[in-house]
Each structure stands twice: as C-alpha cells, then as structure tokens.
Amino acid sequence: MDLARVWLLLFLCNSPIYFLWGWVLFRHWANFWEAIVFWFKPEMWSMFEGEYWDDIYAEMKLALWFFAPVGLIQFEMWLLGL
C-alpha cells in the first residue's frame, strides 16, 4: 500500500476526532468562520479596527486545528512503522 493511501485512510478514520478538536477550539461554527475571516484580513487592518489580539488568537486556533491532526497522522504512521 502506498503512502498516499495510508494518509487518506488515516485521515478518514480520524475525521470524527478532527470535528471534536474543532468543537473544543471553536465551540460554534460562527467562531470558526470568524477565524477564517481573520485569516484573510491583514493584521494592520485588524489593528486599526481594534481587533488585533482577537485576530492573532483566532489565527492561532485555526493553525492548531489544522496542524494537530497532521501531527496525529504522522504519529500514527510512526507507530505503524511507515
């Protein structure tokens, strides 16, 4: 089995964990979409609107939501010896 298929299989098997992790970080869909908006909005714009630290915090949560599952898949592949 090639590596891409293993990644895809692990991603599909872990998808409930990703949704749970998203719920832990964001609590509501509105908070998730707000993080997406902050991701595209320049920090200077947020600073002038008085939302700089909200912007930084939302982008940090979005990065954690993305990179933690990637790390989980890497850990599982390490455990499997791949």
N, CA, C and O of each residue as an XYZ file, in Angstrom:
328
protein
N       0.860     -1.179      0.000
C       0.000      0.000      0.000
C       0.903      1.239      0.000
O       1.827      1.342      0.807
N       0.633      2.150     -0.887
C       1.487      3.333     -0.960
C       1.137      4.335      0.140
O       0.087      4.256      0.778
N       2.051      5.272      0.333
C       1.961      6.211      1.447
C       0.751      7.140      1.354
O       0.153      7.472      2.377
N       0.385      7.560      0.158
C      -0.763      8.457     -0.007
C      -2.061      7.777      0.420
O      -2.926      8.407      1.029
N      -2.191      6.508      0.105
C      -3.407      5.779      0.513
C      -3.472      5.614      2.027
O      -4.548      5.698      2.620
N      -2.333      5.381      2.646
C      -2.301      5.262      4.111
C      -2.713      6.586      4.743
O      -3.511      6.608      5.680
N      -2.161      7.706      4.225
C      -2.541      9.036      4.732
C      -4.037      9.249      4.596
O      -4.691      9.702      5.536
N      -4.585      8.923      3.420
C      -6.019      9.117      3.190
C      -6.845      8.240      4.122
O      -7.844      8.699      4.676
N      -6.446      6.999      4.299
C      -7.171      6.094      5.196
C      -7.137      6.603      6.637
O      -8.159      6.598      7.323
N      -5.973      7.038      7.093
C      -5.873      7.580      8.452
C      -6.678      8.869      8.606
O      -7.294      9.103      9.646
N      -6.670      9.696      7.574
C      -7.458     10.930      7.612
C      -8.945     10.612      7.740
O      -9.641     11.235      8.541
N      -9.434      9.657      6.968
C     -10.855      9.303      7.024
C     -11.224      8.647      8.357
O     -12.289      8.917      8.911
N     -10.351      7.796      8.862
C     -10.637      7.132     10.145
C     -10.616      8.113     11.317
O     -11.328      7.922     12.303
N      -9.808      9.153     11.210
C      -9.681     10.121     12.296
C     -10.607     11.321     12.147
O     -10.580     12.211     12.997
N     -11.415     11.379     11.113
C     -12.246     12.566     10.886
C     -13.168     12.907     12.063
O     -13.368     14.094     12.321
N     -13.742     11.939     12.794
C     -14.515     12.351     13.987
C     -13.664     13.074     15.023
O     -14.155     13.971     15.708
N     -12.399     12.698     15.146
C     -11.502     13.372     16.080
C     -11.268     14.811     15.640
O     -11.179     15.707     16.480
N     -11.166     15.045     14.325
C     -10.947     16.395     13.815
C     -12.143     17.292     14.113
O     -11.976     18.456     14.478
N     -13.353     16.748     13.955
C     -14.544     17.541     14.273
C     -14.624     17.820     15.772
O     -14.992     18.922     16.179
N     -14.286     16.838     16.586
C     -14.266     17.051     18.034
C     -13.213     18.094     18.414
O     -13.477     18.958     19.251
N     -12.036     18.025     17.816
C     -10.982     19.001     18.070
C     -11.431     20.402     17.661
O     -11.143     21.375     18.357
N     -12.133     20.504     16.536
C     -12.670     21.796     16.106
C     -13.694     22.338     17.087
O     -13.740     23.539     17.351
N     -14.521     21.439     17.629
C     -15.520     21.878     18.608
C     -14.840     22.361     19.889
O     -15.276     23.344     20.489
N     -13.779     21.678     20.309
C     -13.055     22.087     21.513
C     -12.448     23.474     21.322
O     -12.492     24.303     22.232
N     -11.882     23.728     20.145
C     -11.227     25.011     19.904
C     -12.206     26.150     19.655
O     -12.018     27.249     20.177
N     -13.249     25.903     18.867
C     -14.097     26.997     18.393
C     -15.476     27.071     19.059
O     -16.057     28.154     19.129
N     -15.998     25.979     19.535
C     -17.308     25.877     20.192
C     -18.507     26.110     19.278
O     -19.528     25.441     19.439
N     -18.419     27.034     18.328
C     -19.537     27.335     17.427
C     -19.001     27.536     16.013
O     -17.845     27.913     15.819
N     -19.856     27.279     15.036
C     -19.462     27.497     13.643
C     -19.139     28.964     13.396
O     -18.273     29.280     12.580
N     -19.824     29.857     14.091
C     -19.573     31.288     13.899
C     -18.135     31.642     14.284
O     -17.501     32.457     13.615
N     -17.623     31.044     15.342
C     -16.241     31.304     15.746
C     -15.252     30.757     14.725
O     -14.207     31.360     14.479
N     -15.587     29.607     14.130
C     -14.727     29.049     13.081
C     -14.683     29.971     11.868
O     -13.609     30.239     11.330
N     -15.848     30.458     11.436
C     -15.889     31.344     10.270
C     -15.230     32.684     10.566
O     -14.629     33.294      9.682
N     -15.343     33.136     11.799
C     -14.655     34.364     12.188
C     -13.135     34.183     12.082
O     -12.428     35.099     11.662
N     -12.638     33.006     12.459
C     -11.207     32.724     12.335
C     -10.780     32.707     10.867
O      -9.693     33.178     10.529
N     -11.633     32.166      9.997
C     -11.330     32.166      8.560
C     -11.260     33.606      8.044
O     -10.363     33.944      7.272
N     -12.202     34.454      8.467
C     -12.201     35.854      8.042
C     -10.938     36.558      8.538
O     -10.308     37.301      7.786
N     -10.566     36.329      9.794
C      -9.359     36.938     10.332
C      -8.110     36.447      9.593
O      -7.130     37.181      9.464
N      -8.152     35.209      9.112
C      -7.013     34.659      8.394
C      -6.756     35.441      7.100
O      -5.607     35.676      6.727
N      -7.828     35.838      6.428
C      -7.686     36.583      5.183
C      -7.504     38.082      5.400
O      -6.999     38.779      4.520
N      -7.909     38.577      6.557
C      -7.805     40.016      6.834
C      -6.382     40.362      7.268
O      -5.828     39.678      8.129
N      -5.782     41.393      6.702
C      -4.432     41.793      7.127
C      -4.417     42.255      8.590
O      -5.373     42.859      9.077
N      -3.313     41.956      9.272
C      -3.206     42.305     10.683
C      -3.278     43.815     10.913
O      -3.810     44.269     11.926
N      -2.750     44.579      9.982
C      -2.815     46.038     10.128
C      -4.262     46.523     10.128
O      -4.616     47.427     10.885
N      -5.081     45.935      9.296
C      -6.492     46.284      9.232
C      -7.153     45.963     10.580
O      -7.921     46.765     11.111
N      -6.845     44.784     11.122
C      -7.398     44.411     12.424
C      -6.911     45.349     13.517
O      -7.658     45.687     14.436
N      -5.657     45.765     13.414
C      -5.114     46.669     14.421
C      -5.854     48.006     14.406
O      -6.163     48.552     15.465
N      -6.139     48.536     13.220
C      -6.859     49.805     13.123
C      -8.306     49.675     13.595
O      -8.896     50.654     14.053
N      -8.885     48.472     13.487
C     -10.251     48.247     13.968
C     -10.283     47.871     15.446
O     -11.361     47.694     16.014
N      -9.118     47.748     16.071
C      -9.067     47.391     17.492
C      -9.262     45.912     17.756
O      -9.622     45.525     18.868
N      -9.032     45.080     16.756
C      -9.234     43.632     16.891
C      -7.939     42.857     16.692
O      -7.978     41.685     16.320
N      -6.808     43.479     16.929
C      -5.528     42.833     16.624
C      -5.353     41.530     17.403
O      -5.035     40.496     16.816
N      -5.559     41.573     18.727
C      -5.329     40.370     19.528
C      -6.395     39.313     19.276
O      -6.107     38.122     19.388
N      -7.614     39.715     18.940
C      -8.630     38.743     18.529
C      -8.207     38.042     17.240
O      -8.401     36.837     17.082
N      -7.625     38.815     16.321
C      -7.122     38.282     15.060
C      -6.022     37.253     15.309
O      -6.054     36.158     14.747
N      -5.063     37.601     16.137
C      -3.938     36.703     16.435
C      -4.442     35.420     17.093
O      -4.011     34.325     16.733
N      -5.346     35.555     18.047
C      -5.878     34.394     18.762
C      -6.674     33.492     17.824
O      -6.540     32.270     17.887
N      -7.488     34.065     16.966
C      -8.290     33.270     16.033
C      -7.397     32.549     15.030
O      -7.643     31.387     14.707
N      -6.372     33.220     14.538
C      -5.458     32.568     13.600
C      -4.650     31.465     14.275
O      -4.335     30.455     13.645
N      -4.313     31.648     15.548
C      -3.599     30.611     16.278
C      -4.470     29.366     16.443
O      -3.998     28.243     16.267
N      -5.748     29.574     16.782
C      -6.656     28.437     16.915
C      -6.832     27.717     15.581
O      -6.898     26.488     15.542
N      -6.908     28.472     14.493
C      -7.048     27.864     13.173
C      -5.809     27.038     12.824
O      -5.930     25.942     12.276
N      -4.631     27.553     13.136
C      -3.397     26.803     12.872
C      -3.342     25.533     13.723
O      -2.946     24.477     13.231
N      -3.734     25.629     14.989
C      -3.778     24.438     15.844
C      -4.770     23.407     15.314
O      -4.503     22.206     15.337
N      -5.907     23.884     14.840
C      -6.919     22.984     14.302
C      -6.390     22.252     13.068
O      -6.752     21.099     12.836
N      -5.547     22.900     12.283
C      -5.024     22.274     11.076
C      -3.815     21.382     11.361
O      -3.759     20.253     10.874
N      -2.849     21.867     12.140
C      -1.591     21.152     12.294
C      -1.640     20.019     13.315
O      -0.864     19.071     13.194
N      -2.503     20.077     14.297
C      -2.584     18.990     15.270
C      -3.028     17.673     14.618
O      -2.431     16.639     14.918
N      -4.038     17.657     13.747
C      -4.374     16.399     13.076
C      -3.271     15.889     12.150
O      -3.087     14.679     12.019
N      -2.543     16.792     11.514
C      -1.414     16.365     10.677
C      -0.366     15.687     11.553
O       0.203     14.664     11.171
N      -0.115     16.254     12.718
C       0.812     15.636     13.657
C       0.309     14.287     14.161
O       1.096     13.364     14.367
N      -1.004     14.175     14.359
C      -1.597     12.909     14.787
C      -1.379     11.838     13.728
O      -1.031     10.704     14.058
N      -1.579     12.182     12.470
C      -1.362     11.206     11.397
C       0.108     10.807     11.341
O       0.427      9.630     11.169
N       1.002     11.778     11.484
C       2.436     11.457     11.492
C       2.770     10.516     12.647
O       3.539      9.570     12.476
N       2.197     10.771     13.818
C       2.436      9.911     14.982
C       1.912      8.506     14.735
O       2.581      7.528     15.071
N       0.728      8.394     14.154
C       0.172      7.078     13.862
C       1.015      6.333     12.837
O       1.201      5.121     12.954
N       1.523      7.032     11.847
C       2.384      6.393     10.858
C       3.699      5.948     11.497
O       4.242      4.902     11.143
N       4.205      6.741     12.433
C       5.409      6.338     13.157
C       5.147      5.080     13.969
O       5.991      4.186     14.017
N       3.974      5.001     14.615
C       3.624      3.812     15.381
C       3.491      2.579     14.492
O       3.823      1.467     14.904
N       2.999      2.787     13.262
C       2.865      1.672     12.321
C       4.173      1.316     11.643
O       4.266      0.295     10.961
N       5.183      2.150     11.827
C       6.475      1.876     11.228
C       6.564      2.255      9.761
O       7.373      1.694      9.021
N       5.738      3.205      9.333
C       5.748      3.627      7.918
C       6.499      4.917      7.743
O       6.611      5.420      6.625
